Amino acid sequence: MRSPFVFVFGLSTLVAAAYAVTPPAATPPAATPPAATPPAATPPAATPPATPPATPPSSSPPSASPTPAAAASPTASASPTTSDTLSQELARLERDIGVLEAEERFGGRRGRRRQWLRRRGGRQGRGQGRGQGRRGGGFVARRRRGRRQLRG
């Protein structure tokens, strides 16, 4: 009885140790890009002042607008892409969970069909000769197009 407990405890300890080691490795690269981004942001800031003298004053406002829009666009597109991907992943996982729960309830596709057949009253027209229906008996009243008809 003690060995399964030791096994589970050891396994959970290993998982916890692996989890503790992994996030610090993921954190420094996440911290590094923001540090690299400001130097990259500084040269583009220097570039727009050089651009307006080369172009007419009427073109300056449009060129100034696209630059911030272009700068905001990658950030904005990155977030929706990520959120879209996450929402798609979430929808897929929810669908999978629903399918798994249904399989668990009915025991897979075959089980679901069995459940449906049981509710419906068994297979009809297949291997049921005279007097060998689910309820037994040669003359069994059954519904056909809303009317009761005698079978036999």
Residue pairs with C-beta under 8 A, 6 or more apart in sequence:
44 67
44 71
48 63
48 64
48 67
51 63
52 60
52 63
52 64
55 63
102 112
103 109
103 111
103 112
106 112
106 114
106 115
107 114
117 123
121 134
122 133
122 134
124 133
130 138
130 152
131 137
131 138
133 140
133 151
138 151
138 152
139 150
139 151
139 152
140 150
140 151
140 152
141 148
141 149
141 150
141 151
142 148
142 149
142 151
143 149
